[in-house]
Amino acid sequence: MEVQELRPGLWRWETAHPEWEHGFHWPQVVGSVYAELPDAVVIVDPQVPVEDAQRFWDALDRDVERLGRPVNVLQTVHWHERSVETVLERYHATLWRPDQPGELPSALRAEIVEGPAWVEAIFYLEPWRALVVGDVLLGDGGGLRVPLSWFPKEEQDWARTGLKERLRALLDLDVDLVLVSHGEPVLERGHEALANALA
């Protein structure tokens, strides 16, 4: 497990997905985000590390207890099930996912992207000017890219045009960080990286 404190109250960790197998189109290591908002603790797409599980739970338990705020678990897309149920049960948390939306904590927005047969949320954490992204953008050598090869052949033309067009609405946001689920996060000049990916 690799853990980064990106800003005070904003953390990202990476760990191997235990169900990953060779031949999958997505990489074995996945990213998750922890954020301390004014009225909630938010955990996005949580994957509990298998090898460091006790250390992970000890740290998360301390933070949740210290803050005394309700825990909200957010999924960017419904197939990012990961450790969601375990976190929900441990903290009696509230679940939010794009196909079952509800009320979000303050200082948090969700931009909804609909594909031919799926819906994904991109979360904007206002205090840190941070986007949290599931699968529609990948980290790529310090920048970002739309994963065209991840889409079925019949959807690739749509992804190249329609998806990019839909994502351009994100350029209206003041973005510094882009925290991706797959690949390296963008930790500065996020708006520029986003604009380049959508050009």
C-alpha positions in Angstrom: 0.0 0.0 0.0 1.2 3.5 -0.9 -0.4 6.4 1.0 0.0 10.1 0.1 -1.2 13.1 2.1 -1.9 15.5 -0.8 -3.2 18.4 1.3 -4.3 18.7 4.9 -7.4 16.5 5.2 -7.0 15.0 1.7 -5.3 11.6 1.2 -5.0 9.1 -1.6 -3.8 5.6 -1.4 -3.0 2.9 -3.9 -3.1 -0.9 -3.4 -3.4 -4.0 -5.5 -7.0 -5.1 -6.3 -7.3 -8.7 -5.0 -9.6 -9.8 -7.8 -7.3 -8.6 -10.6 -6.1 -11.2 -13.1 -3.6 -11.1 -16.0 -5.4 -10.1 -19.1 -7.7 -7.5 -17.5 -7.7 -4.3 -19.5 -7.2 -2.3 -16.3 -4.0 -2.2 -14.1 -3.7 -4.2 -10.9 -3.0 -1.2 -8.7 -6.0 1.0 -8.0 -6.4 4.4 -6.2 -8.8 5.5 -3.5 -9.4 8.8 -1.8 -10.1 10.0 1.7 -11.3 13.6 2.4 -12.3 15.5 5.5 -15.2 17.8 4.6 -16.9 20.2 7.0 -19.8 17.9 7.7 -18.6 14.4 6.7 -15.7 12.1 6.1 -15.8 11.0 2.5 -14.2 7.9 1.1 -14.2 7.4 -2.7 -13.9 4.0 -4.3 -12.3 2.4 -1.2 -10.0 -0.6 -1.7 -8.7 -2.0 1.6 -5.2 -3.3 1.2 -5.0 -7.1 1.8 -1.5 -7.1 3.2 -1.7 -3.9 5.3 -5.3 -4.3 6.4 -4.8 -3.9 10.1 -2.6 -0.8 9.7 -5.1 0.7 7.3 -8.1 0.1 9.7 -6.2 1.4 12.7 -5.4 4.7 10.9 -8.9 5.1 9.5 -10.6 4.3 12.8 -8.5 7.0 14.5 -9.4 9.6 11.9 -13.1 8.8 12.0 -13.2 8.8 15.8 -11.2 12.0 15.9 -13.5 13.9 13.6 -16.8 12.5 14.9 -18.5 13.1 11.5 -20.7 10.8 9.5 -18.9 8.7 6.9 -20.0 8.8 3.3 -18.8 6.2 0.8 -18.9 7.3 -2.8 -18.6 5.2 -5.9 -17.6 6.8 -9.1 -19.2 3.9 -11.1 -21.2 0.9 -9.9 -18.6 -1.7 -10.8 -16.1 -0.1 -8.4 -17.5 -2.3 -5.6 -14.1 -3.0 -4.2 -14.3 -2.8 -0.3 -17.4 -0.6 -0.3 -19.6 -3.0 1.7 -16.9 -3.6 4.3 -16.5 0.2 4.9 -20.2 0.8 4.9 -20.7 -1.8 7.6 -17.8 -0.8 9.8 -18.8 2.9 10.0 -22.6 2.6 9.5 -21.8 4.8 6.5 -24.0 6.3 3.8 -23.5 5.1 0.2 -23.7 7.3 -2.9 -23.4 6.0 -6.4 -24.3 7.6 -9.7 -27.1 5.1 -10.6 -28.6 5.6 -7.1 -27.9 9.3 -6.4 -28.8 11.0 -3.2 -27.8 14.1 -1.2 -24.0 14.8 -1.0 -22.0 16.4 1.8 -21.3 20.1 1.5 -18.3 21.4 -0.4 -18.7 18.4 -2.8 -20.2 18.3 -6.3 -20.8 15.4 -8.7 -20.6 15.8 -12.4 -22.6 12.9 -14.1 -21.4 11.4 -17.3 -23.7 8.9 -19.1 -22.4 6.4 -21.6 -24.3 4.1 -23.9 -24.9 1.6 -21.0 -23.4 3.1 -17.9 -23.3 6.2 -15.8 -20.2 7.6 -13.9 -19.7 10.4 -11.4 -16.7 12.7 -11.3 -16.5 14.3 -7.9 -15.3 17.8 -7.3 -13.9 18.5 -3.8 -14.1 22.3 -3.6 -11.8 22.9 -0.6 -8.8 21.4 -2.5 -9.9 22.2 -6.1 -9.7 18.4 -6.7 -11.4 16.2 -9.2 -11.8 12.5 -8.3 -12.3 10.3 -11.4 -13.1 6.7 -11.8 -12.7 5.2 -15.3 -13.3 8.0 -17.9 -9.9 9.6 -17.4 -6.6 7.8 -16.6 -3.3 9.1 -15.3 -0.7 9.0 -18.0 2.9 10.0 -17.3 2.0 13.1 -15.4 -1.0 14.0 -17.6 -4.4 12.5 -18.4 -6.0 10.6 -21.2 -9.4 9.2 -22.2 -9.0 5.4 -22.3 -10.4 4.8 -25.7 -9.1 1.2 -25.9 -11.2 0.3 -22.8 -14.4 0.9 -24.7 -16.0 -1.8 -26.9 -15.3 -1.1 -30.6 -18.8 0.0 -31.2 -18.4 2.7 -28.5 -14.9 4.0 -29.4 -16.1 6.6 -31.9 -18.6 7.9 -29.3 -15.8 8.0 -26.7 -13.5 9.9 -29.0 -16.1 12.6 -29.7 -19.2 12.5 -27.5 -17.4 11.5 -24.2 -14.8 14.2 -24.7 -17.4 16.7 -25.5 -19.3 15.8 -22.3 -16.2 16.0 -20.2 -15.3 19.5 -21.5 -17.9 20.8 -18.9 -15.2 20.1 -16.3 -13.1 22.9 -17.8 -15.5 25.3 -16.2 -14.2 24.2 -12.8 -11.1 25.6 -11.0 -9.1 22.4 -11.0 -5.7 21.9 -9.4 -5.6 18.2 -8.6 -7.0 15.3 -10.6 -7.1 12.1 -8.5 -7.6 9.1 -10.8 -8.5 5.6 -10.0 -6.0 4.2 -12.5 -2.5 5.6 -13.1 -0.6 8.5 -11.6 -2.6 11.4 -10.1 -2.1 14.9 -11.4 -0.9 16.9 -8.4 -0.5 20.3 -10.0 -1.8 22.3 -13.0 -4.8 19.9 -13.2 -6.8 22.2 -15.4 -4.0 22.2 -18.0 -3.8 18.4 -17.9 -7.5 18.2 -18.3 -7.6 20.6 -21.2 -4.8 18.6 -23.0 -6.6 15.3 -22.6 -9.8 16.7 -24.0 -8.3 18.6 -26.9 
